[in-house]
Amino acid sequence: MFKKIIALAMTFVMSVGGVVNAYAAVGGENQFVSTNEQGKSTLVIGENKLVAWDNGNEVIVEQYDLNDNLLYTAVSSRDTGDIVTTGVDKTVKKMNAKDFGNTIVKEVNPGMSIMGFNSFSKVATVGVSNIFTQERATMHVYEKMTNRKDTTYTVNKTSTELASIAAAVAVGLVVPSGYAIAIVEALVNAGIGYVSGKIVTILTSTTLSVYRYDLSYYGKDKITADTSPTFNKCGYKYVAKDDLKEWLRGEEYFDGQYYDPEDFTASLSLLDVMTEYLYGVDFSPYEL
């Protein structure tokens, strides 16, 4: 089973519009992706440690040895696909995500075949309590998924730095950097590639496929039926498909503010602000 670990600075922009990024994390049986309060994700693959984060439209992946000596830094642009990898010896290698593979993105409307797509459905019921008076209430959480994008990225046979392939996957598959390094590990674990020293070799052309959904939410009091504002497109859910789904053991990946039924703590960024708007600043959500 995969393990999710998250540590977040709990800030929220109500949407009605905006989103402040925060990242969930996934990993394998012996390794895991951990994400700190700055949104930097870390994963050990072989004798290398990858540290990855998103900075606006850039993806940055640093590759270290297990003694925390920096080996490579890869910086890729989500706008152009350009990747610049700089070694600790100042050597510079310039590439593009297209050098590693091809990207296809499709907008899909699955209609009513997926519960909660284009309509709100109840996904959780949580407790709410006043931190001073112990007054309690019950809040239902409603979620809507919209704007499904199906992205495929076909990775060609190659040998390159782990930092470079991780940056290419993040840009080519259009996924968060933390998810990208988990995908690179999954390719190695599945035998599609292997790591020798600082270099990963992809043995055969492989197609990676992911669904992405926009997530919107609102809260509703169980007794009074009062509702919070709707937080529109405040988070994203990524769902691996086909072979990648098997390699990642079907694990979903969340980005932004969201409700994760398997991780109440990770959901608090959303639930805290929803509770505040519906009940007031003295109330806090808890798991039933």
Buried (B, 14 or more C-beta within 10 A) or exposed (E): EBBBBBBBEBEBEBBEEEBBBBBBBBBBEEBBBBBBEEBBBBBBBBEBBBBBBBEEEBBBBBBBEEEEEBBBBBBBBBEEBBBBBBBEEEEEBEBBBBBBBBBEEEEEEEEEEEEBBBEBEEBBEBBBBBEEEEEEBEBBBBBBBBBBBBBBBBBEEBEBBBBBBBBBBBBBBBBBBBBBBBBBBBBBBBEBBBBEEBBBBBEEEBBBBBBBBBBBBBBBBEEEEEBBBBBBBBBBBBBBBEBBBEBBEEBBBBBBBBBBEEBBBBBBBBBBBBBBBBBEEEBBBEEE
